[in-house]
């Protein structure tokens, strides 16, 4: 085959892939597109762009920073984390110095974020817990400030939830090598916590004193319909893996397309992130910014990992621990029924279903998530019952 013929075949394949992509994304975006079309009749594109810039500068969302550190996964991937320390003080407010004996290691709360997000998705909870308890926030491989997965880039290996569990172990070894742990995970982060328990049950048995699973699932994700009619979701499932792979191979072109369709993208993000009508526009834009910063090839390489996720048996390792299972009733990505299924397997867990809340419940209703998380920390002995949890971050200053 000549070079020109090969190019023509490749171009034809790309056109078919983008055509299918348009169909799949169109099915997902129908509801959002209607709102965008109405907005376009009343608001000019330049004004909408200016509004996004204003929202980007509004509030301190994602501006909290801690002491940076780096861990290394078993395939060499550099994983970025930050630690918010708490200095021990005496009852009189002065730092207590212990001579001749070592102070016990403090409880460390480790936060794991979800798919296409980063550690800043816990902004409100981080702001509230600063100074109260030691926390670690990390970016999953290929997300945020962590490096692209070495196994994926160098050897073309698929991402697996099991790998993410091993990544979390590497972060714990580096950032919290000793002392009690409370593990908090949202969505894919919750699956990461389950994978950690499955692979390292002795770590859970010896060091874990509490677990929070927020908007996540222990399996059967292939049954989620994303709020679509059965025929529509079946069509999307058939084509989406191939479409994402094709789009990932043309990442630069797709990223330009994402910028050109920013309004539609914002509508899709809002629909699948939040359930309430009156979500703060600055928070919605903050979520959109996190998601749009995830490269399309990363989106593509992660997607297949969820179909094979099944960690229901791993939940047994959390039996007997204080466990919080929390979800938004309006979650279209990991429906609240999946959280109920987790709670059924952990009869001692506290199940909290937040009305009028979607997938990003910790951003949409931060006060409810932080209150339940603070209660878990008390039950786990991580903080004293009289500890005062700070504000939810709306007026928090960058660290």
N, C-alpha and C positions, 0 to 999 in steps of 0.2 A: 504493500500500500504506500502511495506517495505521501510525502509530508503534508501537501495541501489536502489530500483526501483524509488523512488522519485528523487534521485540524477541523475539517468540516464535520467529521463524525463526532469529535469531541464537542464542537459547538452545538451540534444537534442534540447530543445528550444533555448538555447544560441547559438548552432551551426547554427540553422536556422536563428536566428536574425543576427549573424555576417555574414552569407552568404548573406542575403538581404542587410545588411549594405555595404558589398563589392560591390554589384551591384549598389546601389544608389550612393555611393561615387565614384564608377568608372565612372558613367555617368557624374557626376559633374566634375571630374578631367581629363577627356580624353584629352582636349586641353593642360592642364598643364603637363600631364604625357609625352606627346610627347617631350616637351622641356627638361624635366628631363632625359628621356632616351638618348637623344642626348648628354646631358651634361655628363652622366655617361660614355659614350664612350671616353671622352676626359679628364675628371677630376676625380681623385680618391676620394673615400669617406673621407679619412683622410684629404685630402686637402680642401674639401668642408667644413668639420667640422672646420678646422682651419680658413677658410675664415669667417665663421659665428662668431667665437670668435673675430676676428679682427673687423668685422662690429659692434659687440656688444659694443666694446670699442671706436668706432669712433663717434665723435661728442657728443654733450651734450643732445641728444634727450631724453626727459623724465626726465631730471635731475633738472628741475626747481622746487623749493619747496617754499611754503608760510607758513603763520602762521596756524598751524593745529587746527581743531576743530571737534566736534562730535555732530551730531543731532540724535534724536531718532524718528523713524517712529511710526505710530499709533499701530503697532503690536510689538513694542519694538526693532526692528532692529536698530543696531548702524550704522549710515551713516557718513562716513568720508568726510570732506571737508577741503579745504585750502583757505586762504584769502590773496590776495596781496593788501596791503593798499597803499594809496597815502597820504602823509603828506601835509597839506595845507601850502602854502608859500605866502608871500607878493610879490609884484612886484620887490622888491629889493632882493629877494632870501631868506630873513630871515623868519623863522616861525612866522606866525601871531597869536598872542594870543588875544582872545576876552574876555573882562571882562564885566560882567553884562548882556550879552546876549549869547545865544547858537548858535553856527554855524549850518547852515542847514546840514542835513545828505547828504552825497555825493551820486551821482548815483552809483549803484552797477550793474555790468554786471555779470550775472550768467550763467556759461557754463555747459551744460548737454551733456554727451557723448553718443555714440551709443552702440549697442549690441556687446558683446565680446571685448569691448575696455575699457578704463578707462580715467580719467581726463587728462592724459598725451597726449591723442590724439590731444589736442589743443595746443601742445607745441609751435608751431611757432606763433600763435596768442597771446598766453600768454607772450612770450618773447617780442613781438612787443608792447604790451599794458602796460607793466610794468612801473610804475611811471607816467602813463598818466591817468589812471582811476582805481577805485577800482574794483577788480574782485573776484569772488568766483568760484572755481573749485571743483566739488564733484564727488565721485564714486557712481554709482547706486548700489543698493543692490546686494550682491553676486559678485560684480565686484571690481577690484582694492583693496583698503584698507578698504572698507566697509565690514561689517559682512554678513554672509549668511542670507538670509531672514528668520526671525523667523517663520513666518506663514508657509513657505515652509518646513523648517526643523522639526518644532515641531508638526504641524498639517497637513502637506501634502497638503496645499492649493496651487492652481495654481497661478503663477505670472500673474498679469493683468497690462495693461497699466494704468488703473485707479489707481492702487496701486502706480505706479511710479509717477503719478501726485501728490498724497498725500505725497509721499516721498520728492518730490521737495518742497512742501509747508513747510515741517518740516525743510528742510535745509535753506530755506529763513527765517523762523521764528528764527532760531538760528544764522545765519550768517549775515542777513540783515533785522533785524526786523522793520526798518523804512527807509524812503527815497525812491527816485525813483529807478525803476528797468528796466534793459534791459535784456531780456531773449534770450539766444542763445542755439539752440539745433541742434545736428547732428543726422540724422537717428532716432534711437529709442529715442534719446534725444529730437528731435523735436516732436515726438509723446508724450513724457512726458510733454513738454510745452503745447501742445494742451489739454492734460488731466487735467493739472493744470487749464487752462482757463475754461474748461467744469465744473469742480468741484468748483472752486473759482472765479467766474466771477467778484466779487467785488474787489478782489486783482488786477486783470487786470485793472479794471475801475479806481481804486483809486491810483495805484502806478506804473503801467507799462507805460513806455514812449517809448519803442521800442522793436521789436522782429526780430530775425534772425532765419530762418528755412533753414537748410543746408542739402541737400541730404536726404530728408525725404518724408513722405507720410501721407495723411489724411485718407487713407483707400484703399480698393480693392487690398490689397497685394496678395490675392490669385490668381490674374491674372498675376503676374510677372513670366516670363519664364526663367529668369537668363541666357539668351543668348543660351538656349538649344532648340532643335527641340520640337515641341508640344508633340510628343509621349514620348520623353525622360523626359520632365518636368512633364507630367501627371503621369508617373511611379514613379518618385521621390516623388511627392506629396502624392501618395497613401501609400508609405512605410516609408517615412522619419519620421513622428511622432512616429510610433511604434519602428523604428530602434533607434532613439535617446533615447527613454525611456529605451530600452533594454541596450543600451550602457551606459546610465547613471547609471544603476544598477550594472555595472561592471567597475566603474570609474577607479579603480587602474590598471586593466588590459589594459583598453583603453589608459590610459595615457602612459603606456609603449609602446603601439603600435604607438602612435603619435610620440614619440621620435624616434622609429625605422624607421618611414617613414617621417622623417623631410624634405627630399628633395621634395617629392611629396606634402607634406603639404605646403611648401614654394611656390611651383608653383601654387597651388590652391588659396592661399592667394593673391599672386600677381595678378592673373587673375581677382579676384573679388574685389580687392581694387583699382587697378590703370588701366589706359587706355593707358598712354604714354609709349613708348618703352624705353625712356632714364631716367626713374625715378631713383633717387639716390639710389644705392644699400644699403647704410646705413639706409635710410628712409624706404625702403622696409623691411629690416630686423627688424627695430624698430616696424613697424606695425605687422609683423609676431610674434614678441616676445609678444606684447600685446595680440594678439588673442590666441596664444598658452598657455598663462597664465590663460585663462578662463577655469576652469574645465569642463569636458564633461557633468557632471550632471547639471551644471548651464546652459550650452548650451541647454540641453534637456528641462529643466523646463521652460525656457523662450520661446522656439520656438512656442508653441501653442498660445501664447498671440497675435501674429501678425495677425493671420487669422481673429480674431474678432475685430481688430482695425478699428474703424470708427469714426473719429472726424471732419468730414467735417462741421457739424453744429457749432462746437466749434470755428471755425475760425472767425465767426461773431464777437466774443468778441475782435478781433484785429482790427476791422474796424476803420478807422480814425487814427490809430497809424502809425508811420514810420515802415514799414516792409520790410525786405530783404528776398527774396526767391532765393536760389542759389543751383545749382546742376551741376554735371559733365555730359556732353553730353553722355559719354561712361559708365555711371553708370549701372551696371547689377543687382544691388541689389534693389535699389529704383530708377527706371528709371526716367530720367528728365521729362517725361510726367506727372509724379505725382507732380512734382514741378509746372509745367505749370497749372495743375488742381487747385492747391492751389492758385496760382496767379489769376486764373480766378474768384475765390471766394473772392479775395481781390483786387479789381481793382486798388486801390491806391498803391499796393506793387511794389517794384522794383524787377523785375525778371532778374536774371543773369544766363545764361547757359555757362559754361566754356568748350570750345572745348578741346579735347584730355585729358579729365579728367574722372576718375572713381569715385567709391563710397567714397574713402578717399580723396576727393578733397582738404581738408584743409591741408593735408600733401603733396599731389602731386603738387599742385599749390598754395603754402601758400601766395605768394605775392598778387595774385588776390583776394583770400578770405579776407586777412587782409585789403586790400585797400577798398573793398566794406563794410567791417565791420566798418572800421574807418569812412567812409562816413555816415553810419547809425548812429554811435555814435554822429557825428556832428549834423545830422538832429534831433536826439532825445534830443539834448542839454546836452549830457553826457560829451562832451569835447568841448572846444572852437575851432572855425574853424582854428585858427592858431597853434593848438597843433601839435607837431611833434611826429609821431608814429615811434617807434624804428625799428631796423632790424627784420628780420623774424625768427631769432633764430638759423641760421646756425653757428653763432659765439658767441651766447649768453652764458654767464657764469652761472653755477648753483647758485641758490639763497642761 
